[in-house]
């Protein structure tokens, strides 16, 4: 049962190393708001069904301090429907570091967490090097929990960025765990301008935490899913949205299949106030299933 809960643990964790617009843009004189609306769809082979839904997200950039994030994401799956709500805030530290604090909860405890807390650190080191550290705790019905830890180095160049994370998911009360690796490579310095992000991941618990679609904070307005408009400073929107999948397969201890995932996402400004964001993803659980997924969002800035 706990393995079915793994997909929900990372709906909002999307740490990434990006360019820091604080170094590229003048201070904002007025509050800026971004609102995004869109949808996602995922099709699985071998009778595992189809997952789809909608996203409504908002990010508020005050004239000083880090942004606020709000999101509502609808889930439509074979095992049920539900809506996940989230709220979060970035606290800025020094010139280029930040901490994200978030809370969330769902309307259908059969498929969504009844409560979740997130704490993400994006720490500036030196000469373009960063360190990302993220943790989350999700509580489900029946006193079941999923605990997340992501950590790894990141680098920011003048017009590109890259990061490598080790990810661990632990399921309580059984004590089972999954481990994987996630690599992000992004071209494009400013989250409000054009950018593209390539994500490669492998291990166990990977598809559930990085599949394309509309996640808790999918990165449409932020990440995330990627960007925040604060890029490397806020450390979340890597360019990939995040949704989750669940399966009903039961595996013997030590026999859980390896997973692989590749996704490509992008952000294309149409004018000063409108932009499109899209992502395409392929994933595979070896000898079990494969899937194709995608998402599309319209982003309005005012």
Helices and strands as residue ranges (DSSP letters): H 2-5, G 6-10, G 21-23, E 32-44, E 50-61, E 68-77, E 80-93, E 97-106, E 115-124, E 129-140, G 141-143, E 144-156, E 160-172, E 176-187, E 195-203, H 206-210, H 231-234, E 259-269, E 274-285, E 289-301
